[in-house]
Amino acid sequence: MIRILILNIIFFLFVVYSALGQRIAETNSGNTFALINLERHQFKFNLLSPGFTYEFGIFKNVSASGGLVLGYATYEEGYAVGLTLHTRVRYYHNLNRRVSKDKNVSGNSGNYIGAARSIFFSPLRLATNIEGPSDFNLGFYGLTYGLQRTYENGFNFNAELGAGYYLGDGVLSGYGPLFNFNFGWVATKRKSRKPTFD
């Protein structure tokens, strides 16, 4: 119970720290809620694995996303595969550099550092070798580094690599990596491919 509380506090502090830093920078530019290069809303259907992802811009370079996708968990106790509830808070660190090189930033095309949480629910699990009751759940809390690209035709891919703590509900907990890859199609209208300067 204490571990869950500590992990949620760390996740919350990361979100608040990122948001406050962006708010100060954007207030100096005159528009507190200007997203400049991020999409306000982006809904994506995942094609490689059944599922969907919704991402919305919060501040200049910060977005939050959630979705139901096929996930793979591996840590000290074993692995689990199944539909997973992902939530992320992403800080896109290279949008200005991409703009200055005249590269596409439409559809949140950039590299990011993120706070990640993924929940692997027992009813949606396809396979596992983790010893324990059949109805166990598993949660991942950690940090990821990823990249996302959206092309003119709407196709999108997102790849991320991270590490963190796997919190078991009914099974042992432990540390391990996270790898996530999604290929899909963005169903919402995107900003122009032409980059916008601050």
C-alpha positions, 0 to 999 in steps of 0.5 A: 500500500505504501509503495502504491502511494509513493509511486502515485506521489512521484507520478503526480509531482512529475506532472505538476513540475512539468506543467508549472515549468511550461506554464511559466514559459508560456506566460512569458510568451503571452498565451498561457494555454498556447500549444503552438506545435502540439495537437489539442486532441489526437485520437488514434486507432492502433492497427498492429494491435487492437486498440486505440489511443487518445492524446491531448495537449495540456501546455506548450510541449506537454501532453497526456495520453491514455489508451487500450493497447496490446502490451507486454510486461516482463520483469523479475517474476516473468512476463504477461501479455494482453490488452493493457490500459496505458496512461502517459504524461509526455514532455516533447523536448525537440519540437523547436529543433525540428521546427528550425530544421523545417521538419514535420511536427504535425500530429505530435511528431517529436521525441519525448520523455514521459511518466508512464503507468500501464495496468495489465488486467487479468480478464484481458490477459492472453498469456503469462508465466508468472506464478500466482492466482489466475486473477492477478493484476500487474501495474507498471510505474516508471519513466520512458523515452519515446518518439512519435511520427505522424505522416501526411496520410494520417499513419502514425507510429510510436515507439518507447523504451523505459524502466520502472517498477511492476507492482503486483496485485496477487503476485510478487512485485519487481523491477523491469523494462518497458518496451512499447511499439504502436502503428496506427492511423490518426482519425482526428484533423491535424495541424498543418505540416508547416511548422510554427515558430514561437 
